[in-house]
Amino acid sequence: MMNETLALVLALLAGLLLGAIFFGGLWWTIQKSVSSKRLALLFLGSLLLRISVALFGFYIVARGHWQRLLVCLLGFIIARVVVNWLIRPSRENQSRPAAEVSHAP
């Protein structure tokens, strides 16, 4: 009983870490896309790397136990909420109107 509880807690922590890597990596990719000359390569490479890390992490954590996989997924989703909360624009930036951008040459 205690070992399984510890395994579920570790699965939750692993899910939090995997989610932080996945969604933090997505945020980093978007930040770098502004100055990237190879935008498609950046997004495709980031997507493949992030998905590979997440799937491999889920596979290692689960070890054939659906309960661990479910708890790991819960941690992953919690990490998404936390990363979104951390990177949201501050209230003072939201009140300013966005600068007009001209896309015409």
N, C-alpha and C positions, 0 to 999 in steps of 0.2 A: 504494500500500500504506500509506504513512504517513498520507495524507489520510483514508483509510477508517478507520484505527485512531483517529485524532483524532476523526473523526465518531462512532465508537462510544463513545469516552470521554465526549464531550460529550453523547451520548444517555443514557448512564448517569447523568451529573450532572443532566441535565434530568429524568430519571425520579425521581431522589432528591428534587429540588425539587418536582416535581408531587406526589409521594407525601407529602412533608412538608406541603404546602399542603392536600391532600385530608384526610389523617388528623389533622393539627393542627387543621384547620377542624372536623372531626367532634368532636374533643375539646372545642374551644371551644364548639361548639353544645350539647353535653351539659352543660358547666359553666353556660352561660347559661340552660338550660332550667329550672333550679331556680327562678329568679325571674321567668320569662317569663309574661306574661298571655296571650300568643297563641302557645301551644306548637306547634300544628299549622303555623302560618305560619312560625315560626322553623325548624322541621325541614324543611319543604318548600322554603323559600327557600334554606336552607343546602345541601340535597341538590342542587337544581338548579344553584346556583352552583358547587359543588365538582365535580359531574359535567361541567358545561360547561367549566370551566378544564382539567380533566384530559383530556377528549376533544380539545379544541382544542390542548392541548400535545402530545398524542400525534400528532395530525395534522401539526403543524408539524415535529416532530422526525423523523417517519418519512420525509416527502418521497418516498413511493413505494418506500422500501427496507424490506423486512420485517425485515432484520437490525437496523436502527436501532430499529424498533418493538419488537422482542423485547428488546433491551438496555435500552430505556427502560422497558419493563414490569418488567424485573428490578430496575432502580433503584427503581421505584415500590413493589415488594414489599419490598425492603430497607428503604425508608423506613417502611413499615408496621411492620416488626419493631423498628426503632429508636424510632419514636414510642411503640409499646407498651412498650418497655423504659424509656423516659424518664418515662412517666406512671404507671407501676405504683406501687401504694402501697408505702411503705417497710415493712420487716419488722416494725417495732414497731407500726405501725398494723394490720397483719394479725393480730397476736396478741391485740389487744383485741376483746372481743365487741362486736358492733354494738348501738347503742342501740335499744331497742324503740320502734317507731313505731306510734302508734295512728291508724288511718285513719277511725275512727268519729267522727261529729260529736258 
